[in-house]
Structure formats: C-alpha cells, structure tokens
C-alpha cells in the first residue's frame, strides 16, 4: 500500500514543505483517493482549491490545495467517513 509521501509530489519531502503540518503523516497509509474534478468526493475542509485529497489510515485527510497566487499547500483535517 502507498503512503502519503508516495502520492504527493517529490517536493513535499523537502524545501519549503519540510515543516508542513502534513509531513508528520508522510509515512501513514493512504486508504482512499478522491478527485473532486473528475467525479470524486468534494474536499470536506475549508480550502477551496483542493484538486485531489487522500484519506489516511490514522483518521486524517490531506488535501493537495493549488492556489494560483500562493502555490501549493497540504491542509490536514480529521476525517469522519459518515460526514460525506
């Protein structure tokens, strides 16, 4: 099974993302992938530009947020499957 660091871009593991909150979940298994732009579930968090997001085995979800003016961010939320 893939972990979060396997599915996010290689830049996630260094540089400006070295202190990102999502980094502490880098080795956690991804249990589901959602692509809201191709019929997948909408990101349940507050960020508006999440192009893909991942459910993790530890009950968290991490989004890949692409903001044209700010660049990438990787928001982390506690995810409850029944909140869909």
N, C-alpha and C positions, 0 to 999 in steps of 0.2 A: 504494500500500500504506500501511497505517496504522502509525504509530509508537506507542511506549508512551504518550507523552503524549496521544495521540489516544483511547486506550481507557480510561485511568484517569480518575477524577473530576477536575474542574477544580481542586479544592482541592489536588491533588497538585503543581501547579505553583507553589504559594506557601505562605505561612503557616507552619504548624508542620512542613511537609514539605520546606522549602527546603533543608535539609541531609540529607535522607533518602538512604541509600545507593543506592536505586533511581533517584534523579534523574540520576545520571551516565549512565543508559541511556535517558533520556527520548526521545532522537531516534533510537533504534535501531528498526529494522523489526520488527513482530510477525509471526512466521511461522505461529503456531498459537494457538488459544484453547481452553482446557479448563474445563468447568463440572462439577465433581465432583458437584454436587447434582442434575444433570439427565443423568446417564449418562456424563459425561466422565471423563477420567483423574483419579485421585487426585493431590493435590499431593505431589510426591516429597520435599519438605523436611520439617522437623520441626514447623512451625507447624500447629496443629490446627483453626483456623477459617478456612482459605482457601476463599473462596466462588467464586473464579474465578482462573485463572492463565494466564500467557502465555509461550510460547516466543519467544525473540528470535533475530534473525539472527546475533548475536555469540556464541551458545552458552550464554547465560544464560537463566534463567527467573525471572519475577517474579510473586509471588502477591499477591492482594488479601485480606489477612487481616482479618476483622472480629471483634474481641474485645469483647464487651459491656462489660467492665469497664475496658478500656484504649483503646478506639477502634480506628481503622484503623492497620495497618502494612503495609509492602510489602516482604516478605522477598525477597532475591535469592540464587539458587543457581546453580552451574554445572550445566547440564543435559545429560545424555548420553541421547540418544533410545533407546539399547539398554537403558537401565535401567528401562524401562517394565515 
